């Protein structure tokens, strides 16, 4: 049974969305985040709304420590209060060109519909808005961005809870592999003692001139070189440390470092092993540690 996961654990991936309206304006904020070594916040806003970025980025920094966060704003304006205006200068130029080309027989005279459909002839004159109206609009847009970022925060926490459970399961698997390796290593030490003892006795029988003390020193050296007890102890300590860090608010960077240390000890275990079964357990251990690191790298 896995341990309960603290609610503070957050993933770096998530999504948030919020909509708002003020006066003639309607808008939507969408915010997405993915993995990142630090915190990188980027805003994409329509022309004329760039000033809002200075207020939005600190809101993200208050909520998140890591991740690449992208905010996107789309704005729609109700043009019901706008008026149409004819650009007479452009219209006169088009009429003059049309009459000249028509007199030359180049094409038939242009219709009124054709003239008014030409770009630049009809212009939309937006209704004037005072600074107070625009200030209320901008404040409402920032408030909606806050709601979208809060939605992202909850999304990342939900994903973090799932990741936490996966990590706890992987820690349990790694612990089982370490236990299996410890059992095999102890069996190997017993086998080595028996085998080396009989080999030393045989050598002394065949070669009485050999030094028993020297032979015992060589045997001890071989056993020390193949001893993996320190690696297993460090593996156990690192697994314990990972479990403790899971209760921290932002364990991502430290957990990534511990995964590197776990992988280093597993590599040493495999390189020192001369037993097929122990090597196989070491390989399985490395695979589980790699899976653990993949999940850890998603944590904030």
LOKEFI-946195 format. One record per residue (C-alpha): x, y, z; chain; residue number from 1. Coordinates in pm, whole numbers, plus 32768, in hexadecimal, padded with zeros to 4 digits. Example, Ala and Ser with C-alpha at 12.3 -4.5 7.8 and 13.67 -1.06 7.14 Angstrom:
r c1: 84CE, c2: 7E3E, c3: 830C, chain: A, n: 1 $
r c1: 8557, c2: 7F96, c3: 82CA, chain: A, n: 2 $
//
This chain:
r c1: 8000, c2: 8000, c3: 8000, chain: A, n: 1 $
r c1: 808F, c2: 8152, c3: 7F98, chain: A, n: 2 $
r c1: 80BA, c2: 8270, c3: 808A, chain: A, n: 3 $
r c1: 7FD4, c2: 83A0, c3: 806F, chain: A, n: 4 $
r c1: 8067, c2: 84B0, c3: 7F94, chain: A, n: 5 $
r c1: 8085, c2: 860F, c3: 8027, chain: A, n: 6 $
r c1: 7FA4, c2: 8707, c3: 7F6D, chain: A, n: 7 $
r c1: 80C5, c2: 87FB, c3: 7F40, chain: A, n: 8 $
r c1: 816D, c2: 8720, c3: 7E3C, chain: A, n: 9 $
r c1: 8137, c2: 87B8, c3: 7CE2, chain: A, n: 10 $
r c1: 8184, c2: 8753, c3: 7B82, chain: A, n: 11 $
r c1: 8213, c2: 884D, c3: 7A8C, chain: A, n: 12 $
r c1: 810E, c2: 87F7, c3: 7986, chain: A, n: 13 $
r c1: 7FAD, c2: 887C, c3: 798E, chain: A, n: 14 $
r c1: 7EA4, c2: 8959, c3: 78EF, chain: A, n: 15 $
r c1: 7DC6, c2: 8A78, c3: 7960, chain: A, n: 16 $
r c1: 7CB7, c2: 8B45, c3: 78B5, chain: A, n: 17 $
r c1: 7BDB, c2: 8C69, c3: 791B, chain: A, n: 18 $
r c1: 7AF3, c2: 8D5C, c3: 7868, chain: A, n: 19 $
r c1: 7A80, c2: 8EBB, c3: 78BD, chain: A, n: 20 $
r c1: 79B8, c2: 8FE4, c3: 7841, chain: A, n: 21 $
r c1: 79B8, c2: 9159, c3: 7882, chain: A, n: 22 $
r c1: 78E9, c2: 924E, c3: 77BA, chain: A, n: 23 $
r c1: 7911, c2: 920D, c3: 7646, chain: A, n: 24 $
r c1: 7A32, c2: 911A, c3: 767A, chain: A, n: 25 $
r c1: 7A34, c2: 8FA1, c3: 76A6, chain: A, n: 26 $
r c1: 7B73, c2: 8ED9, c3: 76D2, chain: A, n: 27 $
r c1: 7C06, c2: 8D84, c3: 771D, chain: A, n: 28 $
r c1: 7D4C, c2: 8D28, c3: 77C9, chain: A, n: 29 $
r c1: 7DE7, c2: 8BD3, c3: 7788, chain: A, n: 30 $
r c1: 7F1F, c2: 8B6D, c3: 7844, chain: A, n: 31 $
r c1: 7FF3, c2: 8A36, c3: 7813, chain: A, n: 32 $
r c1: 812F, c2: 89C0, c3: 78C1, chain: A, n: 33 $
r c1: 8232, c2: 88B6, c3: 7876, chain: A, n: 34 $
r c1: 8379, c2: 8847, c3: 7913, chain: A, n: 35 $
r c1: 8492, c2: 8942, c3: 793F, chain: A, n: 36 $
r c1: 85D3, c2: 8962, c3: 7A07, chain: A, n: 37 $
r c1: 855F, c2: 8AB0, c3: 7A96, chain: A, n: 38 $
r c1: 8430, c2: 8B92, c3: 7A75, chain: A, n: 39 $
r c1: 83F7, c2: 8C26, c3: 791C, chain: A, n: 40 $
r c1: 82B2, c2: 8CEC, c3: 78EB, chain: A, n: 41 $
r c1: 824A, c2: 8D64, c3: 7793, chain: A, n: 42 $
r c1: 8114, c2: 8E29, c3: 7730, chain: A, n: 43 $
r c1: 8072, c2: 8E41, c3: 75DB, chain: A, n: 44 $
r c1: 7F7A, c2: 8F62, c3: 75CE, chain: A, n: 45 $
r c1: 7ED1, c2: 9027, c3: 74B4, chain: A, n: 46 $
r c1: 7F63, c2: 916D, c3: 743E, chain: A, n: 47 $
r c1: 7F18, c2: 9283, c3: 7532, chain: A, n: 48 $
r c1: 7F10, c2: 91A1, c3: 7665, chain: A, n: 49 $
r c1: 8088, c2: 9177, c3: 7693, chain: A, n: 50 $
r c1: 8085, c2: 9251, c3: 77CA, chain: A, n: 51 $
r c1: 7FD0, c2: 9139, c3: 7885, chain: A, n: 52 $
r c1: 8101, c2: 9054, c3: 787B, chain: A, n: 53 $
r c1: 81A9, c2: 9115, c3: 7993, chain: A, n: 54 $
r c1: 8085, c2: 90BF, c3: 7A79, chain: A, n: 55 $
r c1: 8057, c2: 8F56, c3: 7A08, chain: A, n: 56 $
r c1: 81B8, c2: 8ECA, c3: 7A2F, chain: A, n: 57 $
r c1: 81D6, c2: 8F18, c3: 7BA6, chain: A, n: 58 $
r c1: 808B, c2: 8E61, c3: 7BDD, chain: A, n: 59 $
r c1: 8127, c2: 8D27, c3: 7B49, chain: A, n: 60 $
r c1: 8264, c2: 8D51, c3: 7C17, chain: A, n: 61 $
r c1: 8191, c2: 8D5E, c3: 7D55, chain: A, n: 62 $
r c1: 80FE, c2: 8C07, c3: 7D09, chain: A, n: 63 $
r c1: 8210, c2: 8B41, c3: 7C5D, chain: A, n: 64 $
r c1: 8382, c2: 8AFB, c3: 7C8E, chain: A, n: 65 $
r c1: 83CE, c2: 8A37, c3: 7B51, chain: A, n: 66 $
r c1: 8340, c2: 89F1, c3: 79F9, chain: A, n: 67 $
r c1: 8317, c2: 8A94, c3: 78A4, chain: A, n: 68 $
r c1: 81CB, c2: 8B4D, c3: 78BB, chain: A, n: 69 $
r c1: 811D, c2: 8BE0, c3: 778C, chain: A, n: 70 $
r c1: 7FF2, c2: 8CCA, c3: 77AD, chain: A, n: 71 $
r c1: 7F1D, c2: 8D20, c3: 7681, chain: A, n: 72 $
r c1: 7E15, c2: 8E35, c3: 767A, chain: A, n: 73 $
r c1: 7D06, c2: 8E56, c3: 7572, chain: A, n: 74 $
r c1: 7C26, c2: 8F8A, c3: 7577, chain: A, n: 75 $
r c1: 7AE0, c2: 8FD5, c3: 74C1, chain: A, n: 76 $
r c1: 7A3B, c2: 912A, c3: 74B4, chain: A, n: 77 $
r c1: 78CC, c2: 9176, c3: 7479, chain: A, n: 78 $
r c1: 78C0, c2: 926C, c3: 7356, chain: A, n: 79 $
r c1: 7755, c2: 92CD, c3: 738D, chain: A, n: 80 $
r c1: 77B2, c2: 942D, c3: 73F8, chain: A, n: 81 $
r c1: 78AD, c2: 9464, c3: 72E0, chain: A, n: 82 $
r c1: 785D, c2: 9531, c3: 71AC, chain: A, n: 83 $
r c1: 78B2, c2: 9507, c3: 703B, chain: A, n: 84 $
r c1: 7970, c2: 9616, c3: 6F84, chain: A, n: 85 $
r c1: 79BB, c2: 963C, c3: 6E12, chain: A, n: 86 $
r c1: 7B21, c2: 9694, c3: 6DBD, chain: A, n: 87 $
r c1: 7AC8, c2: 978B, c3: 6CAA, chain: A, n: 88 $
r c1: 7C30, c2: 97C3, c3: 6C3E, chain: A, n: 89 $
r c1: 7C61, c2: 9652, c3: 6BF0, chain: A, n: 90 $
r c1: 7B07, c2: 9640, c3: 6B4D, chain: A, n: 91 $
r c1: 7B54, c2: 9768, c3: 6A64, chain: A, n: 92 $
r c1: 7C9B, c2: 96C7, c3: 69F9, chain: A, n: 93 $
r c1: 7BED, c2: 957E, c3: 69A9, chain: A, n: 94 $
r c1: 7ADC, c2: 9631, c3: 68E1, chain: A, n: 95 $
r c1: 7BDE, c2: 96F3, c3: 6819, chain: A, n: 96 $
r c1: 7CA3, c2: 95B8, c3: 67C7, chain: A, n: 97 $
r c1: 7B64, c2: 94FD, c3: 6770, chain: A, n: 98 $
r c1: 7AEB, c2: 9611, c3: 6683, chain: A, n: 99 $
r c1: 7C3C, c2: 9629, c3: 65D7, chain: A, n: 100 $
r c1: 7C59, c2: 94B2, c3: 659D, chain: A, n: 101 $
r c1: 7AEC, c2: 9499, c3: 6533, chain: A, n: 102 $
r c1: 7B1A, c2: 95B4, c3: 6431, chain: A, n: 103 $
r c1: 7C46, c2: 94FB, c3: 63A7, chain: A, n: 104 $
r c1: 7B6E, c2: 93C8, c3: 6377, chain: A, n: 105 $
r c1: 7C33, c2: 92FB, c3: 646E, chain: A, n: 106 $
r c1: 7AFD, c2: 9285, c3: 652F, chain: A, n: 107 $
r c1: 7998, c2: 92E4, c3: 6583, chain: A, n: 108 $
r c1: 7952, c2: 93FE, c3: 6679, chain: A, n: 109 $
r c1: 796E, c2: 9395, c3: 67E5, chain: A, n: 110 $
r c1: 7827, c2: 937A, c3: 68A7, chain: A, n: 111 $
r c1: 77E4, c2: 9428, c3: 69EE, chain: A, n: 112 $
r c1: 77EC, c2: 92D5, c3: 6A9F, chain: A, n: 113 $
r c1: 7941, c2: 9293, c3: 6A0C, chain: A, n: 114 $
r c1: 79C9, c2: 93E2, c3: 6A7C, chain: A, n: 115 $
r c1: 794C, c2: 93C2, c3: 6BDE, chain: A, n: 116 $
r c1: 79D4, c2: 925E, c3: 6BFD, chain: A, n: 117 $
r c1: 7B36, c2: 92D5, c3: 6BB2, chain: A, n: 118 $
r c1: 7C1D, c2: 92D4, c3: 6CDC, chain: A, n: 119 $
r c1: 7C45, c2: 9423, c3: 6D85, chain: A, n: 120 $
r c1: 7B07, c2: 94C2, c3: 6D03, chain: A, n: 121 $
r c1: 7A2D, c2: 9467, c3: 6E2B, chain: A, n: 122 $
r c1: 7ACC, c2: 949C, c3: 6F7F, chain: A, n: 123 $
r c1: 7A49, c2: 9445, c3: 70D8, chain: A, n: 124 $
r c1: 7A5C, c2: 9563, c3: 71CD, chain: A, n: 125 $
r c1: 7A6C, c2: 94CA, c3: 7328, chain: A, n: 126 $
r c1: 79A6, c2: 9573, c3: 7438, chain: A, n: 127 $
r c1: 7A82, c2: 9645, c3: 7517, chain: A, n: 128 $
r c1: 7AD1, c2: 95AB, c3: 766B, chain: A, n: 129 $
r c1: 7B54, c2: 9672, c3: 778E, chain: A, n: 130 $
r c1: 7C79, c2: 9606, c3: 7864, chain: A, n: 131 $
r c1: 7B9C, c2: 958E, c3: 7981, chain: A, n: 132 $
r c1: 7AE2, c2: 949C, c3: 789E, chain: A, n: 133 $
r c1: 7C2A, c2: 9410, c3: 781A, chain: A, n: 134 $
r c1: 7CB9, c2: 93F8, c3: 797A, chain: A, n: 135 $
r c1: 7B8C, c2: 932C, c3: 79EF, chain: A, n: 136 $
r c1: 7BB1, c2: 924C, c3: 78C0, chain: A, n: 137 $
r c1: 7D23, c2: 9210, c3: 78FD, chain: A, n: 138 $
r c1: 7CEA, c2: 91CB, c3: 7A70, chain: A, n: 139 $
r c1: 7BDC, c2: 90CD, c3: 7A18, chain: A, n: 140 $
r c1: 7CC3, c2: 9025, c3: 791C, chain: A, n: 141 $
r c1: 7DD4, c2: 9004, c3: 7A24, chain: A, n: 142 $
r c1: 7CD8, c2: 8F74, c3: 7B19, chain: A, n: 143 $
r c1: 7C76, c2: 8E71, c3: 7A17, chain: A, n: 144 $
r c1: 7DE5, c2: 8E19, c3: 79E2, chain: A, n: 145 $
r c1: 7DFB, c2: 8DDF, c3: 7B59, chain: A, n: 146 $
r c1: 7CD8, c2: 8CE9, c3: 7B41, chain: A, n: 147 $
r c1: 7D7E, c2: 8C36, c3: 7A1C, chain: A, n: 148 $
r c1: 7EC7, c2: 8C19, c3: 7ADD, chain: A, n: 149 $
r c1: 7E0B, c2: 8B92, c3: 7C0C, chain: A, n: 150 $
r c1: 7D6E, c2: 8A90, c3: 7B25, chain: A, n: 151 $
r c1: 7EC8, c2: 8A33, c3: 7AAA, chain: A, n: 152 $
r c1: 7F40, c2: 8A14, c3: 7C12, chain: A, n: 153 $
r c1: 7E29, c2: 8920, c3: 7C66, chain: A, n: 154 $
r c1: 7E68, c2: 885F, c3: 7B24, chain: A, n: 155 $
r c1: 7FDA, c2: 883B, c3: 7B77, chain: A, n: 156 $
r c1: 7F8A, c2: 87C9, c3: 7CD8, chain: A, n: 157 $
r c1: 7E98, c2: 86C0, c3: 7C5D, chain: A, n: 158 $
r c1: 7F9F, c2: 8643, c3: 7B6C, chain: A, n: 159 $
r c1: 80A0, c2: 8652, c3: 7C84, chain: A, n: 160 $
r c1: 7FCB, c2: 8570, c3: 7D5E, chain: A, n: 161 $
r c1: 7FC3, c2: 846E, c3: 7C48, chain: A, n: 162 $
r c1: 8139, c2: 8489, c3: 7C14, chain: A, n: 163 $
r c1: 8171, c2: 8466, c3: 7D8A, chain: A, n: 164 $
r c1: 80BB, c2: 831B, c3: 7D92, chain: A, n: 165 $
r c1: 8182, c2: 829C, c3: 7C69, chain: A, n: 166 $
r c1: 82C5, c2: 8305, c3: 7D17, chain: A, n: 167 $
r c1: 825F, c2: 8258, c3: 7E5A, chain: A, n: 168 $
r c1: 821F, c2: 8117, c3: 7D98, chain: A, n: 169 $
r c1: 8371, c2: 8134, c3: 7CED, chain: A, n: 170 $
r c1: 841B, c2: 816E, c3: 7E3D, chain: A, n: 171 $
r c1: 8378, c2: 8031, c3: 7EC0, chain: A, n: 172 $
r c1: 83F3, c2: 7F73, c3: 7D8D, chain: A, n: 173 $
r c1: 8553, c2: 7FFE, c3: 7DB5, chain: A, n: 174 $
r c1: 854F, c2: 7F9C, c3: 7F24, chain: A, n: 175 $
r c1: 84EF, c2: 7E38, c3: 7EC5, chain: A, n: 176 $
r c1: 860E, c2: 7E2B, c3: 7DCA, chain: A, n: 177 $
r c1: 8703, c2: 7EA2, c3: 7ED1, chain: A, n: 178 $
r c1: 8687, c2: 7D99, c3: 7FC5, chain: A, n: 179 $
r c1: 86AE, c2: 7C8C, c3: 7EBB, chain: A, n: 180 $
r c1: 880D, c2: 7D08, c3: 7E6B, chain: A, n: 181 $
r c1: 8869, c2: 7D07, c3: 7FDC, chain: A, n: 182 $
r c1: 87F4, c2: 7B9F, c3: 8000, chain: A, n: 183 $
r c1: 88BB, c2: 7B33, c3: 7ECE, chain: A, n: 184 $
r c1: 89EF, c2: 7BF1, c3: 7F44, chain: A, n: 185 $
r c1: 89E3, c2: 7B46, c3: 8099, chain: A, n: 186 $
r c1: 89BF, c2: 79F1, c3: 7FF4, chain: A, n: 187 $
r c1: 8AE4, c2: 7A44, c3: 7F14, chain: A, n: 188 $
r c1: 8BC0, c2: 7AA3, c3: 803D, chain: A, n: 189 $
r c1: 8B75, c2: 7954, c3: 80E2, chain: A, n: 190 $
r c1: 8BC0, c2: 7898, c3: 7F9F, chain: A, n: 191 $
r c1: 8D02, c2: 795B, c3: 7F6C, chain: A, n: 192 $
r c1: 8D7F, c2: 790E, c3: 80CB, chain: A, n: 193 $
r c1: 8D41, c2: 779D, c3: 809E, chain: A, n: 194 $
r c1: 8DD6, c2: 7793, c3: 7F41, chain: A, n: 195 $
r c1: 8F0B, c2: 7862, c3: 7F91, chain: A, n: 196 $
r c1: 8F47, c2: 779E, c3: 80D2, chain: A, n: 197 $
r c1: 8F4A, c2: 7654, c3: 8017, chain: A, n: 198 $
r c1: 9023, c2: 76E7, c3: 7F02, chain: A, n: 199 $
r c1: 9120, c2: 776C, c3: 7FFD, chain: A, n: 200 $
r c1: 912F, c2: 7619, c3: 80A9, chain: A, n: 201 $
r c1: 9165, c2: 756F, c3: 7F59, chain: A, n: 202 $
r c1: 927A, c2: 7661, c3: 7EF7, chain: A, n: 203 $
r c1: 932C, c2: 7635, c3: 8043, chain: A, n: 204 $
r c1: 9319, c2: 74BE, c3: 801B, chain: A, n: 205 $
r c1: 93A8, c2: 74CA, c3: 7EB9, chain: A, n: 206 $
r c1: 949D, c2: 75E3, c3: 7F01, chain: A, n: 207 $
r c1: 950D, c2: 75D6, c3: 8069, chain: A, n: 208 $
r c1: 960D, c2: 76E6, c3: 801B, chain: A, n: 209 $
r c1: 94F5, c2: 77E7, c3: 7FE8, chain: A, n: 210 $
r c1: 94AF, c2: 78D8, c3: 8101, chain: A, n: 211 $
r c1: 935C, c2: 789D, c3: 819D, chain: A, n: 212 $
r c1: 9354, c2: 7A05, c3: 8218, chain: A, n: 213 $
r c1: 9399, c2: 7A88, c3: 80BB, chain: A, n: 214 $
r c1: 9288, c2: 79B0, c3: 8025, chain: A, n: 215 $
r c1: 918E, c2: 7A27, c3: 8129, chain: A, n: 216 $
r c1: 91E8, c2: 7B90, c3: 80D9, chain: A, n: 217 $
r c1: 91A6, c2: 7B58, c3: 7F66, chain: A, n: 218 $
r c1: 905B, c2: 7AB1, c3: 7FB3, chain: A, n: 219 $
r c1: 8FF7, c2: 7BD0, c3: 8096, chain: A, n: 220 $
r c1: 9051, c2: 7CCA, c3: 7F86, chain: A, n: 221 $
r c1: 8F7A, c2: 7C13, c3: 7E87, chain: A, n: 222 $
r c1: 8E55, c2: 7C0B, c3: 7F77, chain: A, n: 223 $
r c1: 8E78, c2: 7D80, c3: 7FC1, chain: A, n: 224 $
r c1: 8E7C, c2: 7DD5, c3: 7E4D, chain: A, n: 225 $
r c1: 8D3F, c2: 7D0F, c3: 7E17, chain: A, n: 226 $
r c1: 8C8E, c2: 7D85, c3: 7F52, chain: A, n: 227 $
r c1: 8B56, c2: 7E54, c3: 7F01, chain: A, n: 228 $
r c1: 8ADD, c2: 7E8F, c3: 8065, chain: A, n: 229 $
r c1: 8B38, c2: 8002, c3: 805C, chain: A, n: 230 $
r c1: 8A81, c2: 8034, c3: 7F13, chain: A, n: 231 $
r c1: 894D, c2: 7F87, c3: 7FA0, chain: A, n: 232 $
r c1: 895C, c2: 805B, c3: 80DB, chain: A, n: 233 $
r c1: 8970, c2: 819C, c3: 800F, chain: A, n: 234 $
r c1: 8856, c2: 812A, c3: 7F2F, chain: A, n: 235 $
r c1: 877D, c2: 80F0, c3: 8062, chain: A, n: 236 $
r c1: 87DA, c2: 8246, c3: 80EE, chain: A, n: 237 $
r c1: 8788, c2: 82F4, c3: 7FA5, chain: A, n: 238 $
r c1: 8634, c2: 8249, c3: 7F8F, chain: A, n: 239 $
r c1: 85EA, c2: 82BD, c3: 80F2, chain: A, n: 240 $
r c1: 8651, c2: 841F, c3: 8095, chain: A, n: 241 $
r c1: 856D, c2: 841C, c3: 7F64, chain: A, n: 242 $
r c1: 844A, c2: 83B3, c3: 803F, chain: A, n: 243 $
r c1: 8492, c2: 84D1, c3: 812F, chain: A, n: 244 $
r c1: 84AD, c2: 85CF, c3: 8017, chain: A, n: 245 $
r c1: 8358, c2: 856D, c3: 7F94, chain: A, n: 246 $
r c1: 82CA, c2: 862E, c3: 80BB, chain: A, n: 247 $
r c1: 837E, c2: 876C, c3: 8051, chain: A, n: 248 $
r c1: 82CE, c2: 8885, c3: 7F98, chain: A, n: 249 $
r c1: 83B5, c2: 888B, c3: 7E69, chain: A, n: 250 $
r c1: 847E, c2: 8748, c3: 7E63, chain: A, n: 251 $
r c1: 84C5, c2: 873B, c3: 7CED, chain: A, n: 252 $
r c1: 8631, c2: 87AB, c3: 7CD7, chain: A, n: 253 $
r c1: 86A5, c2: 86E9, c3: 7E09, chain: A, n: 254 $
r c1: 85EE, c2: 85B1, c3: 7D9A, chain: A, n: 255 $
r c1: 8693, c2: 85C5, c3: 7C46, chain: A, n: 256 $
r c1: 87E8, c2: 85D5, c3: 7CF1, chain: A, n: 257 $
r c1: 8795, c2: 84A7, c3: 7DCB, chain: A, n: 258 $
r c1: 872B, c2: 83E4, c3: 7C97, chain: A, n: 259 $
r c1: 8882, c2: 8427, c3: 7C03, chain: A, n: 260 $
r c1: 8922, c2: 83A3, c3: 7D41, chain: A, n: 261 $
r c1: 8842, c2: 826F, c3: 7D3E, chain: A, n: 262 $
r c1: 88A6, c2: 822B, c3: 7BD7, chain: A, n: 263 $
r c1: 8A17, c2: 8255, c3: 7C2D, chain: A, n: 264 $
r c1: 8A02, c2: 8154, c3: 7D47, chain: A, n: 265 $
r c1: 893F, c2: 8062, c3: 7C6B, chain: A, n: 266 $
r c1: 8A4B, c2: 807E, c3: 7B5E, chain: A, n: 267 $
r c1: 8B5A, c2: 8032, c3: 7C5D, chain: A, n: 268 $
r c1: 8A91, c2: 7F0B, c3: 7CE0, chain: A, n: 269 $
r c1: 8A7D, c2: 7E76, c3: 7B83, chain: A, n: 270 $
r c1: 8BED, c2: 7EB4, c3: 7B37, chain: A, n: 271 $
r c1: 8C5F, c2: 7E0C, c3: 7C7C, chain: A, n: 272 $
r c1: 8B78, c2: 7CE4, c3: 7C58, chain: A, n: 273 $
r c1: 8C05, c2: 7B9C, c3: 7BD7, chain: A, n: 274 $
r c1: 8AC1, c2: 7AE1, c3: 7C18, chain: A, n: 275 $
r c1: 89C1, c2: 7ABB, c3: 7B00, chain: A, n: 276 $
r c1: 8895, c2: 7AD1, c3: 7BE6, chain: A, n: 277 $
r c1: 8918, c2: 7C06, c3: 7C9B, chain: A, n: 278 $
r c1: 896A, c2: 7CB0, c3: 7B51, chain: A, n: 279 $
r c1: 8808, c2: 7C6B, c3: 7AD5, chain: A, n: 280 $
r c1: 8776, c2: 7D0B, c3: 7C0E, chain: A, n: 281 $
r c1: 8861, c2: 7E32, c3: 7BDE, chain: A, n: 282 $
r c1: 87E7, c2: 7E64, c3: 7A7A, chain: A, n: 283 $
r c1: 867D, c2: 7E59, c3: 7AEE, chain: A, n: 284 $
r c1: 86D9, c2: 7F54, c3: 7BF9, chain: A, n: 285 $
r c1: 876D, c2: 8040, c3: 7AF4, chain: A, n: 286 $
r c1: 8631, c2: 8028, c3: 7A20, chain: A, n: 287 $
r c1: 8556, c2: 807F, c3: 7B4C, chain: A, n: 288 $
r c1: 8638, c2: 81A5, c3: 7BA5, chain: A, n: 289 $
r c1: 8624, c2: 8227, c3: 7A3F, chain: A, n: 290 $
r c1: 84AA, c2: 8218, c3: 7A51, chain: A, n: 291 $
r c1: 84B5, c2: 82CC, c3: 7B9E, chain: A, n: 292 $
r c1: 858B, c2: 83E3, c3: 7B0F, chain: A, n: 293 $
r c1: 849E, c2: 840F, c3: 79E7, chain: A, n: 294 $
r c1: 8380, c2: 844A, c3: 7AD9, chain: A, n: 295 $
r c1: 844C, c2: 8525, c3: 7BC4, chain: A, n: 296 $
r c1: 84A8, c2: 860F, c3: 7AA7, chain: A, n: 297 $
r c1: 8336, c2: 8665, c3: 7A84, chain: A, n: 298 $
r c1: 8321, c2: 86E5, c3: 7BEA, chain: A, n: 299 $
r c1: 833C, c2: 8854, c3: 7C42, chain: A, n: 300 $
//
